[in-house]
Amino acid sequence: MKLYIRILICLLPFAAISQDIVEGIITEANQNNKKIGLAGANVYWLNSQIGTITNNEGFFSIPFSKNHNKLIISYVGFKSDTIKINGPKKINHTLQPSSELDEVVVQKKRDAVQKAYLTPQNVITVNSAELLKAACCNLSESFETNPAIDVNFSDALTGTKQIQMLGLTSPYLLITQENIPMVRGASQAFGLTFTPGTWVESIQITKGAGSVVNGYESISGQINAELVKPFTDHQFFVNGYYNKNGRLEINTHLNHKIDDRWSTGLYVHGNARTQKEDNNEDGFLDAPLANQINIMSRWQYQNVQAGWVSFLNIRFLNDEKQVGQVNFDPDAINAIRGFNPANGFTGGEIWGSEIATKRFDTSVKLGYVFPELPYQSFGFQASYSHHDQESYFGVKRYNIMHKSIYSNLIFNSILGNTKNKFKTGLTFAFDGYQELVNTFDYSRDDASVGGFFEYSFDDLEKVSLTAGLRIDTHNRLGTFITPRLHIRYSPWEKASLRASFGRGKRAANIFAENQQLFASVRQIQISNADGEVYGLNPEDAWNFGASFLQGFRFLDRPGNVTIDFYKTDFKNQIVVDWENPRLIKFYNLEGTSTASSVQFEVNHEILPNLELRTAYKFYDVNTDYQSENLQKPLQAQHRFFLNMGFETVPKENGSLWRFDYTLHTVGEQRLPNTEVNPPQYRLPGYSKGYSLMNAQVTKVFSKKFEFYVGGENLSNFKQSNPVLGAENPFGANFDTSIIYAPIMGRMFYAGFRYKQ
């Protein structure tokens, strides 16, 4: 901690340096010939590595250099311009669409997955083109073609996909929607399935400790989903999807530009599964019967000349799932009305479960960029959500209602010049939980207020860093400091060496995060019950790591190589102990718990329009349990990933073909101990490794319509015994939580997209 403060103090003298800058705004003309800011335009000096991009309002600033006098401005779909600059000045420049040119314009499309060379944080940006490589029905299914995230199944009943990064599950990630915390608390188990894939414009994946601006809860990284914008999204969009297992989905977007400043969008998503599947003939559904309606109203205000931009979201969701035995009929056995406080739910010998979730949330973002000082701005973020889940699992009941309020005020400016920037602000958060586990009430209120300061230095060539510090006061976690540091050094061209470290702290929601425990006979045991949350102490961890990115050209085609190492060291962790098949135990860490991750990745365009992405990952995740130090269960130490994508050259009307293939190879996984079970219900110490193959073919008929077909788990690998004790679900050996592979076999799907 002292070393961190010394580093920060030593870097502050950079603020005294003064340097001239070129600044201004890059715009485009809309349909009414009104100029609006162009976000994400590239601005750089010719024959140099000094560059930047415009912000969301089209503003930019770049240091002036006497060694360069030609400023390049470019953006995909627009004619690139060169402006001669002889000294510091302000400019207002409008790019012209390339379609207005008489000559043929050769363009390079933006990479579907982008890795930043000049930022101190290790950020991977996944744009909409990458999301089209798979069906991507919701956010949890958006990472199948990206090696940074691992996708696993949580249990044998709901089939919900859970994500992991750096060997740690999603609760250790900060998952945000447009930088507002989204999947947390009561929504940890199913929250990723509540954002339809078509709503997502891009995803930013940050490895390692995130920014202090977004809070103190990030431990292994951050995932931020940017939603489509009414100003730039299609006026009308519809997407339909159906698979052979009876899953049907429909998405519609309706966007309307009210005037040059206001635009609104209505987004409607619905999905249903009414077809019962039991391919392994164990008497249990392989996937839940389900239906969901998800409606969002989105408003966008943009006044570039005055410097204002704002978003307002209002959303309502209703999600229902039915799981359990194939012949389970909740109406017939009257399960809900048959709850008895002493014995749980009654009504028959058939095991079943229903999970009903209603959610309302709203958020507002307001930003202002000073017109005369484009490097200075302030922003305000606020959100409210009401999450209500009522559920039962056989004879067990779990209800949780979570009301959340969040607000964040941010001020951005510079110290002397644009090489030295800072962010500072205040955060307030409130979470009210009403949580019922059978007859036990675990309701609580959490509240925190904090302040942060983040300093950034960037010479736009060799070195950049971000150093942040925040102080928070929490009614249960106490008062604590969260430091974070990210450094980037470029030793040569197209090379980026990064290092980072930081602290994260969080209150674990042990039941919401481990709902698969209810679909078993395991009894719940909480030890060391003298802490502030469930009788347990808050989780506290340090994450540090290093990454090296090197771009290259081979056979005159671009590529890059990435090697990274990250380690998370827990000072305290809530240990979730599955090692006794009759119990699930929660207790404070006594000893050590670490998660180490090594990843080697290569991306290359091996042939024109044929892209290859491949990666190898090694995880060492071990914890001191009450019995002994063990590797994390259901976590493969070795993983291999390969993705290949080919796209034909588009014709004049926009028609083309896209082909995508993805391979996941998962090594053996340690399984929880089942030695006390009778022989027929015992599992081996380790599972066997396996491979999964997915593929998709898309035919784009025109710029308005496309059709796709695909298959998942083409190798048809299935876990043979996902439900232990399936023949007697109310007996002593029933357990659906030990899932290391898919339950569903080979699955095919088809869909279409129409836009105008």
Secondary structure, 3 states (H helix, E strand, C coil): CHHHHHHHHHHHHHHHCCCCEEEEEEEEECCCCCEEECCCCEEEECCCCCEEECCCCCEEEEECCCCCCEEEEECCCECCEEEECCCCCEEEEECCEHHHCCCCCCCCCCCCEEECCCCCCEEEEEEHHHHCCCCCCEHHHCCCCCCCCEEEECCCCCCCEEEEECCEEHHHEEEEECCEECCCHHHCCCHHHHCEHHHEEEEEEEECCCCHHHCCCCCCEEEEEEECCCCCCCCEEEEEEEECCCEEEEEEEEEEECCCCEEEEEEEEEEEECCCCCCCCCCECCCCEEEEEEEEEEEEEEECCCCEEEEEEEEEEEEEEEEEECCCCHHHHCCHHHEECCCEECCCCCCEEEEEEEEEEEEEEEEEECCCCCCCEEEEEEEEEEEEEEEEECCEEEEEEEEEEEEEEEEEEECCCCCEEEEEEEEEEEEEEEEEECCEECCEEEEEEEEEEEEEEECCCCEEEEEEEEEEEECCCEEEEEEEEEEEECCCCCEEEEEEEEEEEECCCCCHHHHHHHCECCEEEECCCCCCECCECCEEEEEEEEEEEEEEEECCEEEEEEEEEEEEEEEECEEEECCCCCEEEEEECCCCEEEEEEEEEEEEEEECCEEEEEEEEEEEEEEECCCCEEECCCCECEEEEEEEEEECCCCCCCCEEEEEEEEEEECCEECCCCCCCCHHHCCCCECCCEEEEEEEEEEECCCCEEEEEEEECCCCCCCCCCCECCCCCCCCCCECCCCCCCCCCCEEEEEEEEEC
